Amino acid sequence: MRTSVWRLFAALLAPSLLLASALTAESGSVARAASCPAPVAFSSLPVFAHVTEADDITVASNGNVWVTNVGGGQITELDSHGALVRTFADSRSPEGIVQLPSGVFALAEQSADRVVVFDPVRNTRKVWVRLTANGNLGVDGLGIEPGMLLLPDAAQGTLDTVPLPPFSGAPRVVATGLGRPVAATPAGDGTILVAVENAPGLDRVDPATGLVTGIGSFGSLDEVLARNGVAYVADLSTGQLDAVDLATGAVSVLVTGAGAPQGLAFQPNGSLLLVDESSGNIAIALPCA
């Protein structure tokens, strides 16, 4: 992104950041929500890149950004500045994508309801996990934590975990009855956050006991990430990017007016990349402090 755009972005958000700092200084009881930027419209955010029908997104270890297009059957690689590097065709509706420690990617292929290991150097896909259709759309998003793939089984309404290669085994169901789970991420305390396309929208799962606890009240979430005690969720029902304080449950609206907020990823500098599938724009948003 050009320096001039970043300066404009910082100037626009500076008043809200100053206000948040003042509120925090005045009262030690102010929730984490007060340290989040004021809401901004998606259309006012700096655009990182445009990818038609962009859906899910991940940032690789080298800083390049990978974007999937479910309807168009395409995987797009962008450099760290948003410029096109290359594209790959995938006729099985590519969805969630995360990089594995070996450098290759776990890729959800929704129409086949399976997860493959995608090697972009050789342009190969090796079937890793086959799921079972249940009259619903197949696997959507994926998550990862050390040694484990987090696999929301959308068709079965479960959260599964799968050991990463080369120690891979069969999926283990750690929670059931979730509705349609579409994304998962470590909460940072041993539990797992799961985004679902039904109430309550955001669940916390204890993988040791299978206990599921709803957090907040969201209509239809498509993505969840967590960092420093804050969950960031893309809400399809409202067109918003929200931040949830995992300690207090306080919710802050960060971005409004996205037509279909879908993929979400952290950049190396800590900023967020937010995908709006309806416009195809991938925008840069600020996280909470």
N, C-alpha and C positions, 0 to 999 in steps of 0.2 A: 504494500500500500504506500502511496506517495506520502512524503513527509507533510506536505501542505494539507492533505486530507486528515492526517492524524492530528495536526495542530488545531484544525477546525473542530474536529470531534472532541478534543480535550477542552477547547474553549466553551463548547456548548454544554458540556457536562460538569464543568468546574463549579458552577453555583450549587448544583445539587450535592456535590461531594463536600463542599464547605458547609452546607446546611447540615448534612449528616454528621460531620465532625463536631459542629456546635451542639447538636442535640445530645450526642454522646457525652460531651464534656459537662453539660448541664445536669445530667441525671445518670447515675450509675445503673439505674433500673431499666434504661431504654433497651429494648430487644435488639438483636443483631439486625433486624429489618432496618433500623435507623442508619446503619452503616452501608446500606446498599444505595446505589445510584437511584435518582428519581426516574420514574417511568419515561421511556422515550418511544416514539413511533418507529416501527420497523423501517419505514421509508426514509427516515432521517439518519439511519446508521450508515457508516462507510460500507461499501460493497466490496467484499474480498474477491468474489468471482461470480460468474453466471453459468449455471449448468442446467439446461432444460430438464424439467421434471426431477430435479435433484431430490434425493430422499435421505438416505443415511450418510454419515460422514465420519471419518477418523483421521487423525494426524499421525503419520508414521514417525519412526525414531529419527529419520533424517530431516524432518520438518515438512516433507511433502504431504499433501492432503488428498485423500481418496474419497470419492463420492460415488454413490450408487444411484442408478435410475431404474426403478422397478418396471414401470410401464414400457420404457424404451429399451430395456434389456442391455444396459451399458454400465461399465465401470470406468470412471474417469480419474486420472491422476493429474494433480495440479502441483506446481512448485510452491515454495513457501510464500510467494508473492501473489499466487492466484493464477499464474499463467499456465496454459495447457501444456502438459508433458506428453500424454498419450491416452488412448482409450482402448477398452477391451469390450468385445461383444459377449453377452451371456443371455441366452434365450430362456433361462429358467428363473427370471424375475429376481435379479440380485437385490438384496436388502441389507441387513446388518453386516458390518464389516469391522473387524478388529485385527490389529497386527499381533502375531505370536512372537515369543522371544527369539525364535530362529530367523525372523525377518519376513517369513511368508504370512499369509492372512487367513483367518477363519472367515468364511463368507456364507451368509444365509441365502439359500436359493428358495424363495417363497413358493413358487408354483410346484416345485418338486418336494417341498417340505423336508429339506435336508440341509446339513451344514457340510461344506467342502473346505479343503485346504487349497487355497488359491496361491499359485506361484507365478507372479507377474514376469519373472525373468524367463521362465520357460513357457509361460502362458498355458499352464495346466491347472486342472481342478481334480483333486482326489477326494472321493467321498469319505467323509469322516463319521458323521452321525446321520442316520436315517430316522425320521420321525413318522408318526402315524397320523394320517388325515382324519378329520372328524367333522367334515361338513363346513369348516370355517377356513379362512385364509391360513396359510401355513406360517412357518417360522418367520419372525419379523426382525427384531433387533438382537444383538449379542452383547455380552459384557465379558470382562476379564478381570481376574485377580491373580496374585502369584500362584502359579501351579494349576490354575483351574479356569475353564471356560464356564461362564454363566450363560445358561441357555433357557430363556423363557419359551416354553412350548405352548404357542398360542392356541393351537387346535385342541390341546388337552387341558388347558388351564392350569398348567403346573410350572414350577421353576425347577430346572434340572441343573446339575453341575457335572462337568466332564473333565477328568484329568487331562492336562495338556500333553501333547506328544513330547518325547517318545514314550511317556508313561501312560498313554491314553487307555481308558477302559470304557465300559458302557456308561451311559448317562445314569445318574442317581437322582431320583426325585426327592427334593427337599421341602417342597410345599405344594399343596393342592388347593383346588377351589378358588383360583384367583380370577376367573373370568377369562379375559383375553390378555395375558401378559405380553408386552411387546418390547421391553427393554429392562436391563438390570445393571447394577453397579455396586461395588462395595461401599458400605456406609462409612467405613473406617474404624468401626468398633467390633468387627467380627460378624455383624449382620449384613444383610443384602437388601438394597432398595430395588423395588420392582415397579415399573410404570405399567399401568393397565388401561385399556380402552373402555373402562367402565368404572362405576363408583367403587371405592373412594378415589381412584386414580393413582394414588401412591401408597404402596405397602412396604412395610419393613418385615423381612423374613429372618428368623433365627434358624440358620441351616442345621444347628445341632438338635433342635426340638421340633422344627416345622411350624412353630408359632408364627402367625401372621397378624400384624398390627397395622391398621389403617392410619395414615398420616394426612391430616387436612381433609379437604373435600374438593375434588377436581372432577370435571365431567369426562374428559377423555385425553389421557396423556399419551404421548408417542415416544418420549425420550426422557431419561434421567441421568444426570451425572452428579457426583458429590466431591466436594473438596473443602477442607478446613471447617467441617461441621455444618456445611450448607449444601442442600440439594438444589440442583437447577433442573427445572422441568419444562418441557415444551408441551403446551396445552392446546390441542386441536379444537376443543370446544369453545375457547375464548380467543384464539389467535394470539396468545401471550407466551412470553418467557417469564416464568416466576422463579423466585428463590425462596426456599423453605429452610428456616433455622431448625435443625434437627433436635436441638436441645429444648427449645421453647414452643416450636410449632408455628412461630410467626411467619407469615407469608408476605413477601414483597413482590410487586409487579415490576419487572425490569424493562420489558419490551411489549408494546401493544401493536395491534394492527397487522400482524402477519397473517396472510391468507390461510396457510396450512403449515404451521411450524412443525418441523420434523426432526432432522438430524441436529446433533449438538456435540461439539468437541472443544476441548481446550487447546489453545495454541501454546507453544513453548513459553511465550511471554506472559501467560496467564489469562489472556483475553479469551472470549468465547466466540466460536463460529456457530451461527444459527442459520439453519436451512429453512427457506420458505418454498415448499414444493410448488405452490400455485404460480409464483413468479419466476422460480428458478434461481433467485438471488440467494447468495450465501453472504450474510452480513456479519460484521464484527461488533460484538457487544461487550460492555464492561461487567465483570463479576462484582460481587460484594467485597468490601475490604476485609 
